[in-house]
């Protein structure tokens, strides 16, 4: 999977954008009093958020593309999870979460970088610069990460009372409503992953017979 010049440049910029957003959010979180007393605990808790995890996956996949990593099954799943995770992050945030907090300064900058700039640049990167490596079995495996996140979130919330987002807050909504929300998110994830696989096939520059053999 030798990376093209466009791939290296695009995903190098993507990795830089995400890294800046994550580091800025880390400093903001560390310096903002909250549920956890220590700055280290607050920063560690950042990684309970789907937004942070999806941005980390984008960072890892982007770095792999820049380095020209071999397009094995792990990288395919990593890239699809990163792509769909960050797309869901952007859609859900702007549809349901935007405006819930009054942000300014560095907090607002990090929020825009992680919820808006990162999703846009990652999705555009998929369309114009990413290697065409997705397979249908990649779609199936990609569901493991969001399901694991949901399970971890609900178990942790039941034990400690912390839920990162209102739509998974079983203490307030009840498990029935949260289950419906989780199903809707899972359906959205699978639908977007399937669309990405179809688009990946349409956008590939490989000969038609090669594409058929790869599948």
Rosetta blueprint (number, residue, H / E / L):
1 X L
2 X L
3 X L
4 X L
5 X H
6 X H
7 X H
8 X H
9 X H
10 X H
11 X H
12 X H
13 X H
14 X H
15 X H
16 X H
17 X H
18 X H
19 X H
20 X H
21 X H
22 X H
23 X H
24 X H
25 X H
26 X H
27 X H
28 X H
29 X H
30 X H
31 X L
32 X L
33 X L
34 X L
35 X L
36 X L
37 X L
38 X L
39 X H
40 X H
41 X H
42 X H
43 X H
44 X H
45 X H
46 X H
47 X L
48 X L
49 X L
50 X H
51 X H
52 X H
53 X H
54 X H
55 X H
56 X H
57 X H
58 X H
59 X H
60 X H
61 X H
62 X H
63 X H
64 X H
65 X H
66 X H
67 X H
68 X L
69 X L
70 X L
71 X L
72 X L
73 X H
74 X H
75 X H
76 X H
77 X H
78 X H
79 X H
80 X H
81 X H
82 X H
83 X H
84 X H
85 X H
86 X H
87 X H
88 X H
89 X H
90 X H
91 X H
92 X H
93 X H
94 X H
95 X H
96 X H
97 X H
98 X L
99 X L
100 X L
101 X L
102 X L
103 X L
104 X L
105 X H
106 X H
107 X H
108 X H
109 X H
110 X H
111 X H
112 X H
113 X H
114 X H
115 X H
116 X H
117 X H
118 X H
119 X H
120 X H
121 X H
122 X H
123 X H
124 X H
125 X H
126 X H
127 X H
128 X H
129 X L
130 X L
131 X L
132 X L
133 X L
134 X L
135 X L
136 X H
137 X H
138 X H
139 X H
140 X H
141 X H
142 X H
143 X H
144 X H
145 X H
146 X H
147 X H
148 X H
149 X H
150 X H
151 X H
152 X H
153 X H
154 X H
155 X H
156 X H
157 X H
158 X H
159 X H
160 X H
161 X L
162 X L
163 X L
164 X L
165 X L
166 X H
167 X H
168 X H
169 X L
170 X H
171 X H
172 X H
173 X H
174 X L
175 X H
176 X H
177 X H
178 X H
179 X H
180 X H
181 X H
182 X H
183 X H
184 X H
185 X H
186 X H
187 X H
188 X H
189 X H
190 X H
191 X H
192 X H
193 X H
194 X H
195 X H
196 X H
197 X H
198 X H
199 X H
200 X H
201 X H
202 X H
203 X H
204 X L
205 X L
206 X L
207 X L
208 X H
209 X H
210 X H
211 X H
212 X H
213 X H
214 X H
215 X L
